[in-house]
Amino acid sequence: MKAVFVETGNVTAFRRAVRTVEDTERGQPGIVVAWGQAGRGKTFAARNSHAERGGVYLSAWEGMTQAAFLGRLCFEATGAQAPRSSHACKVRVIEVLEKRRVQGTATSIYMDEADRLAFGRIEDLRDIHEATGAAVVLIGEEELIGLLSQRRRVWSRVTQEVSFAPVDEGDIAAFALEAAALDLTPEACAMIRATSDGDMRLVRNMVQLLEQAAKARETDLVDAAMVAAVQKQKSWRRA
């Protein structure tokens, strides 16, 4: 199975939100919050957007201190070794991002796994946003909304919110065709969606197993019967 990136409805909504906050003249500068259940493609969408549009990409670690967070952010933003103190790191990030803004090359900050951050780190990002106008894109699971709503001064700066919904049958059919050259019937797509609960990670596992089954049968057509047979034979949740 090929590694592919499919433009699902979630991805389209995410792209639109990022474009909106980056458009300082006609858009809505501020913070993007992209949230949803694990496995729905948030990280794939964020990494793809970062690869296409540039910026700073950072993924949170559990228990990350302010020094560790700002040190990593500083390194990703500047490409140079970070200063020793947290304050110096934040100042350096602000200087670099502000310089880029003045030069017309504004830099967005993608913060993945943001729901794992202590709220103080969210405040650090708000400070940087306020000082430079750099768009901040926060990506996380459902808990992220509760975290941000604790303080109005942060939540009021959220201008775009993207809820990653379960993938639909059209997304599943497109992924199977592009990744594995499989032609799924509508019934097969509906069956995969129901059993995966719209989790793109589980959809990917199932398509990988279906590809093997289809090759064994020398066909590229997948119907509901083949899906049922594969589900009985192997644990597609651990593929």
Buried (B, 14 or more C-beta within 10 A) or exposed (E): BEEEBBEBEBBEBBBEBBBBBBEEEEBEBBBBBBBBBEBBBBBBBBBBBBEEBEBBBBBBEEEBEBEBBBBBBBBBBBEEEBBEEBEBBBBBBBBBBBEBBEEEEBBBBBBBBBBBBBEEBBBBBBEBBEBBBBBBBBBBBEEBBEBBEEEEEBBEBBBBBBBBBBBBBEBBBBBBBBBBEBBBBEBBBBBBBEBBEBBBBBBBBBBBBBBBBBEEEEEBEBBBEBBEBBBEEBEBEEB
